[in-house]
Amino acid sequence: MDSDLIRRAQAGDEQALAELLKEHYSFIVKYVWKMSGDEQLAYDVTQDTLMKAIQKINQFHHRSKFSTWLIQIATRTYLDYKRKQKKKDKLDEKLRNEFPRSPVSFSNDWHEVQEALWKLEDEHRIPLVLKHYYGYDYKDIAKMTKVKVGTVKSRVHYGLEKLRKELRMDDR
């Protein structure tokens, strides 16, 4: 039955695609939940997995079961989430070290950091987030933002300076 739905979905039949994904939804949620131990993460990863499956349905070549293909997408998506979380944790640690707060917990201060970050101009905020939150190198950021590598380095540097000033002003 899956093969007929898959062929119809690949031919552009949205109803067939919806039915196919609906059939596999709970299977993927359960798999990711067992893998991660985190119910909410399981739902988030499943949603992303299904979105990727929709975008890449024509890349399914019937060499394996459709559920196996979805498991591969879900696994990669989960690992991407873990990698992003690790980068976020590193940024959190860096910010904790750069902007220590005594009596207030960092989780409460994170809101202040985000607010200060949003006050920055795009030209400083975007490369700063790409560098320190997502871990891109200067060369990649230069390609993404279509500016020279030296400009990116400067913007990250000045963005951090402005962020530090903004957070220190809040201390007063």
Backbone as CSV, one residue per row, in Angstrom:
resi,resn,N_x,N_y,N_z,CA_x,CA_y,CA_z,C_x,C_y,C_z
1,MET,0.823,-1.197,0.000,0.000,0.000,0.000,0.864,1.257,0.000
2,ASP,1.957,1.224,0.761,2.850,2.384,0.801,3.365,2.744,-0.580
3,SER,3.721,1.742,-1.379,4.327,2.037,-2.684,3.378,2.808,-3.585
4,ASP,2.089,2.474,-3.553,1.114,3.217,-4.353,1.001,4.660,-3.851
5,LEU,0.906,4.816,-2.524,0.834,6.176,-1.956,2.091,6.981,-2.286
6,ILE,3.238,6.342,-2.197,4.499,7.022,-2.477,4.529,7.499,-3.922
7,ARG,4.174,6.617,-4.843,4.182,6.986,-6.270,3.225,8.147,-6.538
8,ARG,2.048,8.086,-5.934,1.079,9.170,-6.116,1.601,10.462,-5.499
9,ALA,2.221,10.352,-4.316,2.782,11.542,-3.655,3.902,12.142,-4.502
10,GLN,4.731,11.287,-5.058,5.829,11.772,-5.898,5.307,12.404,-7.189
11,ALA,4.110,12.021,-7.597,3.495,12.599,-8.793,2.762,13.905,-8.475
12,GLY,2.774,14.294,-7.190,2.167,15.571,-6.822,0.822,15.467,-6.132
13,ASP,0.380,14.275,-5.813,-0.899,14.076,-5.133,-0.730,14.423,-3.648
14,GLU,-1.206,15.592,-3.268,-1.039,16.059,-1.887,-1.812,15.210,-0.891
15,GLN,-2.969,14.703,-1.299,-3.762,13.849,-0.425,-3.014,12.558,-0.112
16,ALA,-2.379,11.986,-1.111,-1.603,10.760,-0.907,-0.417,11.035,0.013
17,LEU,0.237,12.161,-0.191,1.369,12.527,0.665,0.919,12.703,2.113
18,ALA,-0.191,13.398,2.306,-0.723,13.612,3.660,-1.066,12.272,4.321
19,GLU,-1.692,11.383,3.571,-2.065,10.066,4.111,-0.816,9.255,4.472
20,LEU,0.175,9.295,3.608,1.427,8.564,3.831,2.119,9.048,5.105
21,LEU,2.220,10.345,5.266,2.890,10.902,6.439,2.075,10.668,7.711
22,LYS,0.758,10.737,7.582,-0.108,10.478,8.735,0.065,9.047,9.230
23,GLU,0.213,8.112,8.297,0.412,6.708,8.660,1.697,6.488,9.458
24,HIS,2.723,7.285,9.195,4.030,7.079,9.802,4.322,8.038,10.957
25,TYR,3.422,8.964,11.216,3.667,9.997,12.226,3.974,9.411,13.611
26,SER,3.083,8.569,14.125,3.270,8.069,15.491,4.505,7.164,15.576
27,PHE,4.805,6.441,14.506,6.004,5.603,14.454,7.263,6.462,14.644
28,ILE,7.330,7.594,13.952,8.500,8.483,14.045,8.559,9.138,15.427
29,VAL,7.425,9.598,15.933,7.408,10.206,17.275,7.951,9.218,18.306
30,LYS,7.449,7.997,18.274,7.880,6.979,19.250,9.373,6.685,19.117
31,TYR,9.844,6.602,17.881,11.270,6.333,17.643,12.129,7.452,18.248
32,VAL,11.808,8.688,17.929,12.621,9.804,18.417,12.502,9.921,19.934
33,TRP,11.320,9.682,20.472,11.128,9.755,21.924,11.999,8.715,22.620
34,LYS,12.011,7.491,22.078,12.860,6.449,22.665,14.332,6.807,22.547
35,MET,14.695,7.409,21.430,16.084,7.764,21.188,16.537,8.915,22.089
36,SER,15.644,9.889,22.298,16.033,11.106,23.022,15.621,11.110,24.484
37,GLY,14.546,10.409,24.815,14.017,10.454,26.166,13.292,11.754,26.474
38,ASP,13.005,12.538,25.440,12.400,13.865,25.611,11.164,13.962,24.720
39,GLU,9.993,13.977,25.355,8.740,13.965,24.597,8.607,15.175,23.683
40,GLN,8.852,16.371,24.205,8.695,17.577,23.382,9.680,17.588,22.223
41,LEU,10.901,17.186,22.485,11.901,17.111,21.422,11.458,16.110,20.355
42,ALA,10.845,15.015,20.784,10.361,14.010,19.835,9.339,14.621,18.877
43,TYR,8.428,15.422,19.407,7.435,16.069,18.541,8.086,17.098,17.618
44,ASP,9.028,17.854,18.139,9.718,18.861,17.318,10.506,18.206,16.184
45,VAL,11.256,17.164,16.528,12.062,16.470,15.515,11.146,15.808,14.485
46,THR,10.044,15.253,14.939,9.113,14.613,14.015,8.541,15.624,13.031
47,GLN,8.163,16.788,13.535,7.640,17.832,12.633,8.680,18.205,11.580
48,ASP,9.917,18.405,12.015,10.978,18.743,11.067,11.236,17.600,10.098
49,THR,11.176,16.384,10.602,11.378,15.208,9.752,10.322,15.160,8.655
50,LEU,9.082,15.371,9.038,8.002,15.310,8.047,8.107,16.448,7.034
51,MET,8.536,17.613,7.493,8.737,18.732,6.556,9.838,18.384,5.545
52,LYS,10.907,17.788,6.026,11.996,17.381,5.126,11.520,16.297,4.167
53,ALA,10.697,15.375,4.661,10.167,14.311,3.803,9.294,14.906,2.700
54,ILE,8.508,15.909,3.043,7.677,16.579,2.035,8.567,17.219,0.967
55,GLN,9.593,17.910,1.418,10.485,18.597,0.493,11.280,17.626,-0.374
56,LYS,11.566,16.436,0.165,12.455,15.504,-0.526,11.776,14.223,-0.990
57,ILE,10.462,14.237,-1.078,9.731,13.012,-1.417,10.229,12.402,-2.730
58,ASN,10.635,13.235,-3.651,11.118,12.710,-4.936,12.518,12.108,-4.842
59,GLN,13.169,12.266,-3.701,14.479,11.653,-3.503,14.365,10.243,-2.916
60,PHE,13.144,9.830,-2.606,12.944,8.459,-2.145,12.918,7.565,-3.384
61,HIS,13.831,6.562,-3.428,13.997,5.755,-4.632,13.533,4.311,-4.478
62,HIS,12.744,4.010,-3.471,12.145,2.687,-3.277,13.182,1.582,-3.057
63,ARG,14.393,1.918,-2.632,15.428,0.907,-2.378,15.290,0.313,-0.980
64,SER,14.550,1.006,-0.138,14.294,0.521,1.221,12.836,0.824,1.543
65,LYS,12.421,0.418,2.731,11.062,0.746,3.160,10.969,2.246,3.395
66,PHE,9.790,2.788,3.202,9.578,4.220,3.420,9.867,4.580,4.873
67,SER,9.498,3.695,5.785,9.746,3.955,7.210,11.253,4.028,7.496
68,THR,12.044,3.240,6.805,13.500,3.280,6.970,14.043,4.621,6.502
69,TRP,13.530,5.090,5.387,13.922,6.395,4.856,13.580,7.498,5.862
70,LEU,12.378,7.433,6.432,11.976,8.428,7.434,12.852,8.352,8.685
71,ILE,13.205,7.142,9.099,14.088,6.962,10.265,15.430,7.634,10.008
72,GLN,15.957,7.484,8.797,17.230,8.132,8.458,17.113,9.646,8.575
73,ILE,16.040,10.196,8.049,15.825,11.647,8.132,15.674,12.063,9.587
74,ALA,14.887,11.300,10.355,14.660,11.631,11.766,15.955,11.563,12.562
75,THR,16.766,10.581,12.287,18.039,10.434,13.007,18.945,11.618,12.726
76,ARG,19.082,11.978,11.460,19.925,13.135,11.115,19.366,14.430,11.721
77,THR,18.056,14.562,11.699,17.423,15.755,12.262,17.668,15.825,13.762
78,TYR,17.541,14.694,14.438,17.801,14.637,15.880,19.250,15.008,16.176
79,LEU,20.182,14.453,15.403,21.600,14.769,15.618,21.889,16.249,15.363
80,ASP,21.196,16.836,14.389,21.331,18.278,14.149,20.837,19.068,15.361
81,TYR,19.710,18.652,15.935,19.192,19.301,17.144,20.220,19.223,18.267
82,LYS,20.796,18.031,18.450,21.793,17.848,19.518,23.010,18.748,19.286
83,ARG,23.454,18.837,18.045,24.604,19.673,17.710,24.290,21.153,17.999
84,LYS,23.095,21.582,17.622,22.693,22.968,17.885,22.595,23.224,19.382
85,GLN,22.075,22.239,20.124,21.970,22.387,21.575,23.347,22.495,22.202
86,LYS,24.293,21.712,21.694,25.652,21.769,22.212,26.254,23.154,21.968
87,LYS,26.016,23.716,20.777,26.512,25.060,20.468,25.847,26.091,21.374
88,LYS,24.545,25.907,21.610,23.832,26.836,22.492,24.390,26.745,23.905
89,ASP,24.650,25.520,24.362,25.216,25.337,25.702,26.584,26.001,25.819
90,LYS,27.393,25.887,24.759,28.706,26.537,24.768,28.556,28.054,24.823
91,LEU,27.595,28.581,24.060,27.353,30.024,24.087,26.877,30.455,25.468
92,ASP,25.962,29.679,26.051,25.480,29.988,27.396,26.638,30.039,28.389
93,GLU,27.524,29.046,28.290,28.689,29.002,29.185,29.592,30.210,28.956
94,LYS,29.806,30.538,27.700,30.651,31.699,27.378,30.026,32.975,27.936
95,LEU,28.731,33.103,27.760,28.053,34.296,28.270,28.072,34.324,29.800
96,ARG,27.930,33.160,30.432,28.012,33.097,31.887,29.375,33.593,32.364
97,ASN,30.427,33.205,31.638,31.786,33.613,32.015,32.034,35.085,31.728
98,GLU,31.491,35.587,30.622,31.735,36.982,30.253,30.855,37.946,31.035
99,PHE,29.662,37.507,31.383,28.716,38.388,32.053,28.219,37.737,33.339
100,PRO,29.120,37.560,34.304,28.698,36.885,35.541,27.682,37.719,36.324
101,ARG,26.732,37.049,36.869,25.711,37.695,37.710,25.743,36.972,39.037
102,SER,25.720,37.690,40.091,25.815,36.986,41.363,24.508,36.373,41.824
103,PRO,23.558,37.140,42.383,22.428,36.469,43.005,21.399,35.891,42.039
104,VAL,21.342,36.397,40.807,20.297,35.989,39.882,20.804,34.833,39.023
105,SER,19.962,33.886,38.747,20.397,32.741,37.943,20.540,33.135,36.483
106,PHE,21.390,32.416,35.765,21.640,32.744,34.365,20.388,32.560,33.520
107,SER,19.559,31.574,33.855,18.365,31.361,33.038,17.479,32.602,33.040
108,ASN,17.417,33.310,34.162,16.671,34.563,34.196,17.392,35.647,33.408
109,ASP,18.717,35.619,33.435,19.501,36.630,32.738,19.500,36.412,31.229
110,TRP,19.254,35.186,30.782,19.278,34.925,29.353,18.300,35.839,28.633
111,HIS,17.171,36.111,29.236,16.200,37.029,28.638,16.841,38.402,28.430
112,GLU,17.611,38.853,29.421,18.293,40.142,29.301,19.322,40.122,28.176
113,VAL,20.035,39.020,28.043,21.022,38.898,26.965,20.317,38.954,25.616
114,GLN,19.214,38.250,25.492,18.461,38.271,24.237,17.958,39.680,23.930
115,GLU,17.429,40.346,24.930,16.955,41.717,24.733,18.095,42.621,24.262
116,ALA,19.251,42.490,24.902,20.410,43.300,24.513,20.843,42.951,23.090
117,LEU,20.790,41.691,22.749,21.169,41.244,21.409,20.226,41.834,20.366
118,TRP,18.943,41.850,20.674,17.961,42.379,19.724,18.085,43.890,19.541
119,LYS,18.701,44.564,20.492,18.907,46.012,20.365,20.016,46.352,19.378
120,LEU,20.878,45.369,19.101,21.964,45.610,18.152,21.416,45.781,16.734
121,GLU,22.127,46.543,15.932,21.776,46.664,14.519,21.985,45.307,13.855
122,ASP,21.244,45.044,12.789,21.367,43.773,12.064,22.807,43.491,11.660
123,GLU,23.524,44.530,11.222,24.887,44.316,10.729,25.823,43.773,11.801
124,HIS,25.477,43.997,13.076,26.280,43.446,14.171,25.651,42.172,14.745
125,ARG,24.330,42.172,14.873,23.647,41.041,15.493,23.774,39.769,14.648
126,ILE,23.562,39.879,13.346,23.548,38.687,12.495,24.897,37.961,12.516
127,PRO,26.024,38.660,12.242,27.292,37.915,12.295,27.632,37.411,13.700
128,LEU,27.225,38.152,14.720,27.478,37.740,16.105,26.733,36.441,16.419
129,VAL,25.488,36.352,16.034,24.686,35.149,16.258,25.238,33.983,15.435
130,LEU,25.581,34.255,14.175,26.121,33.184,13.328,27.436,32.642,13.875
131,LYS,28.270,33.532,14.410,29.578,33.117,14.923,29.455,32.418,16.268
132,HIS,28.793,33.048,17.218,28.827,32.556,18.592,27.661,31.657,18.979
133,TYR,26.586,31.688,18.217,25.467,30.807,18.544,25.489,29.571,17.654
134,TYR,25.730,29.794,16.342,25.708,28.671,15.419,27.095,28.128,15.099
135,GLY,28.141,28.844,15.475,29.494,28.335,15.333,30.095,28.399,13.940
136,TYR,29.527,29.220,13.065,30.103,29.366,11.733,31.430,30.110,11.817
137,ASP,32.324,29.802,10.875,33.577,30.547,10.857,33.375,31.839,10.059
138,TYR,34.360,32.728,10.163,34.243,34.046,9.543,34.051,33.962,8.029
139,LYS,34.731,33.016,7.406,34.640,32.870,5.952,33.213,32.509,5.527
140,ASP,32.594,31.570,6.249,31.214,31.178,5.934,30.245,32.337,6.169
141,ILE,30.464,33.073,7.246,29.594,34.210,7.543,29.739,35.265,6.454
142,ALA,30.965,35.469,5.988,31.193,36.437,4.908,30.402,36.045,3.661
143,LYS,30.397,34.756,3.331,29.626,34.286,2.168,28.132,34.514,2.375
144,MET,27.664,34.201,3.583,26.230,34.317,3.870,25.751,35.764,3.829
145,THR,26.593,36.650,4.348,26.174,38.056,4.452,26.690,38.909,3.300
146,LYS,27.497,38.298,2.429,28.030,38.965,1.239,28.857,40.199,1.583
147,VAL,29.699,40.051,2.598,30.674,41.091,2.946,32.035,40.413,3.094
148,LYS,33.080,41.215,3.164,34.433,40.669,3.284,34.650,40.062,4.666
149,VAL,35.585,39.112,4.738,35.903,38.429,5.986,36.323,39.434,7.056
150,GLY,37.145,40.408,6.680,37.589,41.431,7.632,36.421,42.222,8.194
151,THR,35.451,42.495,7.359,34.254,43.221,7.804,33.477,42.386,8.808
152,VAL,33.369,41.088,8.543,32.670,40.196,9.466,33.367,40.205,10.826
153,LYS,34.700,40.058,10.819,35.456,40.055,12.075,35.214,41.347,12.844
154,SER,35.242,42.445,12.133,35.018,43.749,12.764,33.615,43.845,13.358
155,ARG,32.632,43.390,12.605,31.244,43.475,13.073,31.005,42.581,14.288
156,VAL,31.617,41.398,14.291,31.489,40.512,15.451,32.143,41.183,16.662
157,HIS,33.335,41.734,16.456,34.060,42.397,17.548,33.249,43.562,18.121
158,TYR,32.798,44.446,17.249,32.045,45.605,17.726,30.673,45.210,18.270
159,GLY,30.084,44.167,17.704,28.816,43.671,18.235,28.971,43.173,19.658
160,LEU,30.056,42.429,19.918,30.319,41.955,21.278,30.568,43.121,22.232
161,GLU,31.309,44.122,21.763,31.552,45.308,22.599,30.244,45.993,22.979
162,LYS,29.387,46.184,21.992,28.099,46.838,22.242,27.226,45.993,23.175
163,LEU,27.280,44.692,22.987,26.513,43.787,23.848,27.007,43.883,25.286
164,ARG,28.313,43.874,25.460,28.886,44.006,26.813,28.459,45.319,27.457
165,LYS,28.546,46.415,26.711,28.159,47.731,27.247,26.691,47.742,27.648
166,GLU,25.867,47.204,26.799,24.423,47.172,27.074,24.131,46.371,28.340
167,LEU,24.784,45.236,28.502,24.537,44.395,29.675,25.116,45.027,30.939
168,ARG,26.232,45.711,30.821,26.803,46.395,31.990,25.938,47.580,32.402
169,MET,25.317,48.253,31.426,24.415,49.361,31.748,23.228,48.842,32.557
170,ASP,22.755,47.640,32.231,21.629,47.064,32.958,21.985,46.738,34.395
171,ASP,23.301,46.550,34.678,23.746,46.254,36.040,23.601,47.445,36.971
172,ARG,23.589,48.617,36.397,23.599,49.836,37.216,22.267,50.155,37.811
